[in-house]
Amino acid sequence: MPATKDRAGRGRAMPRPFTLWREVLTAYAAPALTAGAAAVATGQRDLAVAAVTSIAGTSAVVAFLVGAWLRNGGRPRRWTTDLPRAAVAVALVVVAAGAAALLGWCAARWLPAHPLVPAGVRPERLRIDLPVSAALATAVITLRWRSAVGHGARPPLNPPGKRGHPMIVVMGATGATGNALLHSLLALGAPVRALTRTPHRPIPGVTDAHRPALEVRYADAADPGSLRTAFEGASRLFLAMANGPAQVELETRAIDIAAEAGVGHVVKISAPAAEPDSPVAVSRGHHAVEEHLRGLGTGHTVLRPYAFMQNLLRLAPAVAEGVILGAMGGAPCNYVDCRDIGDVAAAVLTGPDTAGGTHVLTGPEAVSHPELARRLSLLTGHRIRYVDLAPDELRDHLVRRAQMPAWLADHVTEIQQLAVARPEYPTGDVARILGRPPRALDAFLREHRDRFRR
Ligand SMILES: NC(=O)c1ccc[n+]([C@@H]2O[C@H](COP(=O)([O-])OP(=O)(O)OC[C@H]3O[C@@H](n4cnc5c(N)ncnc54)[C@H](OP(=O)(O)O)[C@@H]3O)[C@@H](O)[C@H]2O)c1
């Protein structure tokens, strides 16, 4: 299927994402510079002092308070997105300016008598500076936020699809987690739109019996027009994307386009240690995407699974040769079954009570790799050893012998080092969301015993 042309976006600039700290910085800098310039031009010393203190300070504080209130932790209040944006701005301006006027009036009354107020400062300015700064900051931040989360009235979080359910779009439907989710959703009878760059190819596990509830569509995150078409009429999005050098850019763009299309909730697959200074480069990328999602104001849930049990199937050739290599020593590793990730994502996408927050998804136990080798030996009936390498040796082996691209070999090595630094003990997140324990490693290995046989 040919790539869809970018029609919807032609001639219309995408709104700049709403990142609170940047908005607050702007709310400080803009009045400080304009009022400061006016003070210099007119030679008013008290205006120059006020420009960088009460005027810009009030503006920044109000922008922070109103911006955080509007975002509401990624789950905006319905009326703030449904009413016309001018009405929301006016309502908030009246409240913010009223509160600031009261504060300014009290300060102007009591500060002149205060011994710490330096000579030359005119506290009576506060009666005007505070409400005016608060009103301007509130108007600007409200309009900025609304332009970032979407134009006009936003659809409710759970608008009915064809069969009374919300339409859920699954990106990465041919991948490990997206495919598991697809089957969880189909089992629940929820209408699903599965996205892939190759819709002519069969999607694993999908049969004609699934067709009534399933749409398969072409979409490539590198082709914005295809995403706009794919997100039309959707209320929720599952976002999983293969690791790679362009992952952050592709995911960020998909999130922006989803917000623009009125998608009310995004479930993003992230990774453990998604932190700005994470030792794992891919996790730093996930952190950047998570931050972008949080800043946008769209409802969202972040799932941070540990390594997938399904990854172990790639060890089959090594298991057949009797040697598993790694650089984790005896560090406990926690594998989670992709089917549990799919079930959790399906619960989040179909049930309003489970949506929101960040969840670290694990299996029920952490197992060291020497122990994994012992269990595989018992399972297969032949001896399998775990051989521990230095991180550089492992990386070298992955590049030279396993022919991995360098970035992927780095990723595997970094992940293993992370497991050494931060042992992967189970969290209760899967059980809390699903009301049942996560699938066990031994059950997974038994289920796939034939794959590990010589
Ligand atoms: N593997 C692990 O143990 C592990 C652990 C924790 C977190 N994670 C995270 O999980 C994520 C990967 O999830 P996964 O394993 O489910 O994915 P995956 O099996 O690697 O599948 C990747 C999916 O991404 C889609 N994709 C790739 N490029 C695309 C593009 N340009 N536009 C649209 N779709 C694209 C592919 O769809 P098509 O080819 O059909 O288009 C495919 O379905 C990664 O971000 C990784 O960091 C992985």
The ligand as an ORCA input file, in Angstrom:
! r2SCAN-3c Opt
* xyz 0 1
  N      12.620     -6.298     24.601
  C      12.590     -6.062     25.884
  O      12.949     -6.916     26.705
  C      12.115     -4.733     26.389
  C      12.061     -4.496     27.750
  C      11.585     -3.255     28.203
  C      11.155     -2.297     27.292
  N      11.242     -2.565     25.963
  C      10.792     -1.545     25.012
  O       9.755     -2.063     24.235
  C       9.729     -1.359     22.989
  C       9.578     -2.320     21.842
  O       8.373     -2.964     21.966
  P       8.162     -4.334     21.266
  O       9.240     -5.280     21.703
  O       6.753     -4.684     21.452
  O       8.428     -3.954     19.766
  P       9.127     -4.874     18.665
  O       8.761     -6.308     18.852
  O      10.545     -4.479     18.585
  O       8.288     -4.369     17.416
  C       8.506     -3.143     16.913
  C       7.222     -2.627     16.330
  O       7.498     -1.297     15.973
  C       6.843     -1.070     14.752
  N       7.604     -0.041     14.072
  C       8.943      0.029     13.858
  N       9.237      1.133     13.163
  C       8.069      1.767     12.927
  C       7.709      2.955     12.244
  N       8.631      3.724     11.631
  N       6.407      3.296     12.215
  C       5.469      2.518     12.767
  N       5.731      1.390     13.423
  C       7.029      1.020     13.503
  C       6.888     -2.385     13.990
  O       5.742     -2.416     13.152
  P       5.797     -2.854     11.599
  O       7.145     -3.427     11.308
  O       4.687     -3.868     11.477
  O       5.500     -1.609     10.868
  C       6.774     -3.404     15.116
  O       5.451     -3.826     15.297
  C      11.047     -0.654     22.861
  O      10.806      0.717     22.939
  C      11.854     -1.164     24.037
  O      12.729     -0.192     24.549
  C      11.700     -3.748     25.495
*
